[in-house]
Amino acid sequence: MKVKYIARDRYGIKREGEIEASTIEEAEEILKNQGFIDIQINVKNVKDKKDAKATSSGGIKLFKSKVKELDLAIFTRQLGAMINAGIGITQALEILAQQMPNPTLQEAINKVRDDVVTGMSLSKTMAKHPNVFPPFLVNLVDAAEESGKLDETLKRATVYYEKLAAIKGKIKSASWYPTAVLVIATLIVLGLLTFVVPTFAEIYSSMGGELPFLTQILINISNNLKSNILFIIGFIIAVVVINKQIYKTYSGKRFYHKLFLKIPLIGKILHKGALAKFARTFATLINGGVSIIRAIEIASSTVGNVLIEESLQKTKTDVEKGKPFSQSLDKNYFPLMFTAMAAVGENTGRLDEMLDTIASFYEDEVDREVDALISTLEPLMMVVIGGIVGFILIALYLPIFKIGELVK
């Protein structure tokens, strides 16, 4: 039966939780052996517990903070350090639950601790929270529990998550920088067309006379923008919403991912970033004792591109049939250097080390590509923005040079 308890731990901190026990006496004995005092016990079932939590928290939380790579890096680093120091998993989880800044991760750790207390393995109880603990970490912990090297495995997981966060940050900066500059430039131009140009148009219209060609074009653009502003805003919103809905479908996502890889400069960054993430994930998994088939399956889901993921699923099928991993990689997405180094790793029995080397290489490549992209875009964007603003200013002030012809 499920036994709900309220007690104080060895540090005097009040704790609530549930354990499995045949009798209340057995539950008390289990809790005492774990160092609890001032024990209060009630028999509860799981449904009652969920209802009580929902009531005490004032209802179900609609919005939960997302658990990111850096959150998991903190979790694995601290848990690994405490286990290495000889602290038991249950006590380590209790301490971690109090220190985690992310409330979603904190809640999950508390639930994991409650299940571990009942005798469930760490990996199995982590698997009950797939939105918090990804399959990569669950399988890594599962393999580590079998090998008895949990602390070492958690250290490798920490390095992995820190590297993954870094590579994702670089890819985001590569895509967000031009987007941010474009949005700012668009707002500046819209501001000029909406507020500045109409003022000049009123001044020139009061003078009479024929305006220069460029000035008249600019005023026409401004008038059309003001009269159709609601339609333009509605059109932009509709385009964004429709594209989001298309992207949610598998075929739509596949179309966009294929398009992303073909974008000049940015496509190379996304491709190399995907290769780096796959190599790093795959290396960490097989180094941690996960089978190569399962490692390919998990690592393929981290690449962030449907087309590359599809090719890796074919690779997994070929490996299951006995074909070497390096020869199963799709040459359309995995360059010769990647397959050659993977082949060397297979032949020497050091595939994980070779994949780590590949991951580091492509991570450095992404760094260089992002820096090159930004250094290329900065002057290019300045020229484009300067050209547009320059055109507006020239068109506005051109009639001033012909002021005598305008006044009639």
C-alpha positions in Angstrom: 0.0 0.0 0.0 1.0 3.7 -0.4 1.9 5.3 2.9 2.1 9.1 3.1 4.4 10.5 5.7 5.4 13.8 7.3 8.8 13.8 9.1 12.0 15.7 9.8 15.2 14.5 8.2 18.6 14.4 9.9 19.1 18.1 9.2 15.8 19.0 11.0 14.0 19.9 7.7 10.4 19.0 7.4 9.7 16.5 4.6 6.6 15.1 3.0 6.4 12.1 0.7 5.1 8.6 0.0 6.7 5.1 0.4 5.5 1.6 -0.3 5.0 -0.5 2.8 2.8 -3.5 3.9 2.0 -2.0 7.3 2.4 1.3 9.2 5.0 -0.3 11.4 7.1 -1.3 8.4 6.8 2.2 7.0 8.1 3.7 10.3 11.0 1.3 10.4 12.0 2.2 6.8 11.8 5.9 7.6 13.8 5.5 10.8 16.5 3.6 9.0 16.7 6.6 6.6 17.3 8.9 9.5 13.9 10.5 9.8 12.4 11.6 13.2 9.1 13.0 14.3 7.3 10.7 11.9 3.6 11.1 11.1 2.1 8.5 8.9 -1.2 8.3 6.9 -2.4 5.7 4.4 -3.1 7.3 1.1 -3.4 6.2 -2.5 -1.8 7.9 -5.4 -5.0 9.6 -6.6 -5.5 11.3 -3.2 -2.0 12.5 -3.3 -2.4 14.1 -6.7 -5.7 15.7 -5.6 -4.1 17.1 -2.4 -1.2 18.6 -4.3 -3.6 20.2 -6.8 -5.7 21.7 -3.9 -2.8 22.9 -1.8 -1.2 24.6 -4.8 -4.4 26.4 -5.6 -5.0 24.5 -8.8 -3.1 23.1 -11.8 -0.1 25.1 -13.0 -0.9 26.2 -16.6 2.7 27.4 -17.4 5.8 25.5 -16.3 9.3 26.8 -16.8 11.2 24.7 -19.4 14.1 22.7 -18.4 17.1 23.7 -20.5 20.5 22.1 -21.1 22.2 24.3 -18.6 19.7 23.3 -15.9 20.5 19.6 -16.6 24.2 20.4 -16.6 23.8 21.8 -13.0 21.8 18.8 -12.0 24.3 16.2 -13.3 27.3 18.1 -12.1 26.1 18.4 -8.5 24.6 14.9 -8.3 27.8 13.4 -9.7 29.9 15.3 -7.2 27.8 14.3 -4.2 27.7 10.6 -5.2 31.5 10.8 -5.7 31.8 12.2 -2.2 29.9 9.2 -0.8 26.5 10.7 -0.3 23.6 8.4 -0.9 21.4 9.0 -3.9 18.3 9.7 -1.8 20.1 12.3 0.3 21.8 13.8 -2.7 18.4 14.3 -4.4 17.0 15.9 -1.3 19.8 18.4 -1.2 19.5 19.1 -5.0 15.8 19.7 -4.8 16.4 22.6 -2.4 19.1 24.1 -4.6 17.7 23.9 -8.1 16.7 27.4 -9.5 14.3 25.9 -12.0 11.0 25.0 -10.3 10.0 22.4 -12.9 13.2 20.5 -12.4 12.9 21.0 -8.6 9.4 19.4 -8.6 10.7 16.5 -10.8 13.6 15.8 -8.5 11.3 15.7 -5.5 9.1 13.1 -7.2 12.2 11.1 -8.3 13.4 11.1 -4.7 10.1 9.8 -3.5 10.2 6.9 -6.0 13.9 6.1 -5.2 13.0 5.9 -1.5 10.5 3.1 -2.4 13.3 1.1 -4.0 12.9 2.1 -7.7 16.1 2.6 -9.7 17.1 6.2 -10.5 16.9 5.7 -14.3 13.4 4.1 -14.2 12.0 6.9 -12.0 13.6 9.5 -14.2 12.0 7.9 -17.2 8.6 8.8 -15.7 9.3 12.5 -16.4 10.2 12.6 -20.1 9.5 16.4 -20.3 12.3 17.0 -17.8 14.8 14.1 -18.2 15.4 13.3 -21.9 15.9 9.8 -23.2 19.7 10.6 -23.6 20.1 11.1 -19.8 17.8 8.3 -18.8 19.6 5.7 -21.0 23.0 7.0 -19.8 22.0 6.6 -16.2 20.5 3.2 -16.8 23.8 2.0 -18.3 25.8 3.6 -15.5 23.7 1.9 -12.8 24.6 -1.5 -14.4 28.3 -0.7 -14.7 28.5 1.0 -11.2 30.1 4.1 -12.6 27.3 6.6 -12.0 29.5 9.5 -10.8 31.8 9.2 -13.9 28.9 9.0 -16.2 27.2 12.1 -14.7 30.4 14.0 -15.2 30.4 13.1 -18.9 26.7 14.1 -19.1 27.6 17.5 -17.6 30.3 18.1 -20.3 27.8 17.0 -22.9 25.1 19.4 -21.8 27.5 22.3 -21.5 28.8 21.7 -25.0 25.2 21.2 -26.3 24.1 24.5 -24.8 27.1 26.3 -26.3 26.5 25.0 -29.8 22.8 25.8 -29.6 23.7 29.3 -28.4 26.0 29.8 -31.4 23.4 28.6 -33.9 20.7 30.9 -32.3 23.0 33.9 -32.5 23.7 33.1 -36.2 20.0 33.1 -37.0 18.8 35.8 -34.6 21.4 38.5 -35.5 20.3 39.1 -39.1 16.6 38.8 -38.0 17.0 41.4 -35.2 18.8 43.8 -37.5 16.2 43.4 -40.2 13.3 44.0 -37.8 15.0 47.1 -36.4 15.7 48.4 -39.9 12.1 47.7 -40.9 10.7 49.6 -37.9 13.0 52.6 -38.7 11.8 52.7 -42.3 8.1 52.3 -41.3 8.6 55.2 -38.7 9.9 57.5 -41.4 7.2 56.6 -43.9 4.4 56.9 -41.3 5.4 60.0 -39.4 8.1 62.0 -41.2 7.1 61.7 -44.9 3.5 62.8 -44.4 4.7 66.0 -42.7 6.9 66.9 -45.7 4.1 65.9 -48.0 1.7 68.5 -46.4 4.4 71.2 -46.7 5.0 70.5 -50.4 1.3 70.2 -51.2 0.6 73.7 -49.7 3.2 75.1 -52.1 1.7 73.7 -55.2 3.7 72.8 -58.2 5.0 69.4 -59.5 7.2 67.3 -57.2 10.3 65.4 -58.4 9.7 61.8 -59.5 11.5 60.2 -56.5 9.6 62.4 -54.0 6.3 61.6 -55.6 7.0 57.9 -55.4 8.0 58.2 -51.7 4.8 60.1 -50.9 2.7 57.5 -52.8 4.3 54.7 -50.8 3.7 56.5 -47.5 0.0 57.2 -48.4 -0.6 53.6 -49.4 1.0 52.4 -46.2 -1.1 54.7 -44.0 -4.4 53.8 -45.7 -3.7 50.0 -45.7 -1.8 49.7 -42.4 -4.5 47.4 -40.8 -4.5 45.1 -43.9 -0.7 44.9 -43.9 -0.6 44.1 -40.2 -3.3 41.5 -40.6 -1.5 40.0 -43.6 1.8 39.7 -41.7 0.0 38.0 -38.7 -1.8 35.6 -41.0 1.5 34.7 -42.8 3.2 34.0 -39.4 0.3 31.9 -38.0 -0.1 29.9 -41.3 3.6 29.2 -41.4 3.6 28.1 -37.8 0.7 25.7 -38.5 2.5 24.3 -41.5 5.7 23.9 -39.5 3.8 21.8 -37.0 3.1 19.1 -39.6 5.8 16.6 -40.5 5.8 17.4 -44.2 5.9 21.1 -43.5 8.8 20.8 -41.1 10.6 18.6 -43.6 10.1 21.3 -46.3 11.5 24.1 -44.1 14.4 22.0 -42.8 15.4 21.3 -46.4 15.1 25.0 -47.2 17.2 26.0 -44.1 20.1 23.8 -45.3 20.1 25.7 -48.6 20.2 29.2 -47.2 23.6 30.7 -48.0 26.0 30.9 -44.9 23.3 30.0 -42.4 22.7 26.6 -44.0 26.3 25.6 -43.5 26.1 26.6 -39.8 22.9 24.6 -39.3 24.4 21.6 -41.0 27.7 21.6 -39.1 25.8 22.3 -35.9 23.7 19.2 -36.5 26.8 17.1 -37.1 28.4 18.4 -34.0 25.3 17.6 -31.8 25.0 14.1 -33.3 28.7 13.2 -32.8 28.8 14.6 -29.3 25.6 12.8 -28.2 26.5 9.5 -29.9 30.0 9.6 -28.4 28.7 10.2 -24.9 26.1 7.5 -25.1 28.4 4.7 -26.3 31.1 5.8 -23.9 28.5 5.4 -21.2 27.7 1.8 -22.1 24.6 2.3 -24.2 24.2 -0.1 -27.2 25.2 1.4 -30.6 21.7 0.8 -32.0 20.0 2.6 -29.1 22.7 5.3 -29.2 22.0 6.1 -32.9 18.2 6.2 -32.2 18.6 8.7 -29.3 21.4 10.8 -31.0 19.4 11.1 -34.2 16.6 12.9 -32.3 19.0 15.6 -31.1 20.3 16.9 -34.5 17.4 19.3 -35.0 16.9 18.5 -38.7 14.2 16.1 -40.0 16.2 15.1 -43.1 19.4 14.2 -41.3 17.3 12.4 -38.7 15.6 10.3 -41.4 19.1 9.4 -42.8 20.2 8.3 -39.4 17.2 6.1 -39.0 18.3 4.3 -42.2 21.8 4.1 -40.7 20.3 2.4 -37.7 18.5 -0.1 -39.9 21.7 -0.9 -41.8 23.7 -1.3 -38.6 21.1 -3.7 -37.3 21.7 -5.8 -40.4 25.4 -6.0 -39.7 26.7 -3.1 -41.9 29.5 -1.0 -40.3 28.4 2.3 -38.9 30.8 4.4 -40.9 29.6 2.8 -44.2 25.9 3.3 -43.3 26.1 7.1 -43.0 24.4 9.0 -45.8 27.1 10.8 -47.9 24.6 13.6 -48.7 24.7 14.8 -45.1 27.9 13.3 -43.6 31.0 14.5 -45.4 34.0 12.3 -46.2 36.0 13.5 -43.2 33.2 12.4 -40.8 32.9 8.9 -42.3 36.6 8.5 -42.6 37.3 9.3 -39.0 34.3 7.2 -37.9 35.8 4.3 -39.9 39.2 4.8 -38.1 37.4 4.8 -34.8 35.6 1.5 -35.6 38.7 -0.2 -36.8 40.7 0.8 -33.7 37.9 0.1 -31.2 37.9 3.8 -30.1 34.8 5.1 -31.9 33.7 7.2 -28.9 37.1 9.0 -28.8 37.0 9.6 -32.5 33.5 11.0 -32.4 34.5 13.3 -29.6 37.2 14.6 -31.9 34.7 15.0 -34.7 32.3 16.9 -32.4 35.0 19.3 -31.2 36.1 19.9 -34.9 32.5 20.8 -36.0 31.9 22.9 -32.9 35.0 25.0 -33.8 33.7 25.1 -37.3 30.4 26.5 -36.2 32.2 29.2 -34.1 34.2 30.2 -37.1 31.2 30.2 -39.4 29.1 32.3 -37.0 31.9 34.9 -36.7 32.3 35.0 -40.4 28.6 35.4 -40.9 28.4 38.3 -38.5 31.5 40.0 -39.9 29.9 39.6 -43.4 26.4 40.7 -42.5 27.4 43.7 -40.4 28.7 45.9 -43.4 26.2 44.4 -45.8 23.2 45.3 -43.5 24.6 48.7 -42.9 24.9 49.4 -46.6 21.3 48.2 -47.2 19.9 50.2 -44.3 21.9 53.2 -45.2 20.8 52.9 -48.8 17.1 52.8 -47.9 17.4 55.7 -45.4 19.5 57.6 -47.8 16.9 57.2 -50.6 14.2 58.5 -48.2 16.2 61.5 -47.2 17.2 62.4 -50.8 13.6 62.0 -51.9 12.4 64.3 -49.1 14.9 67.1 -49.5 15.1 67.0 -53.4 12.2 69.5 -53.7 14.0 72.0 -51.5 16.6 72.4 -54.2 13.8 73.3 -56.6 11.9 75.4 -54.2 11.5 78.2 -56.7 9.7 75.9 -59.1 7.3 74.6 -56.4 6.1 78.0 -55.1 3.4 79.4 -57.4 
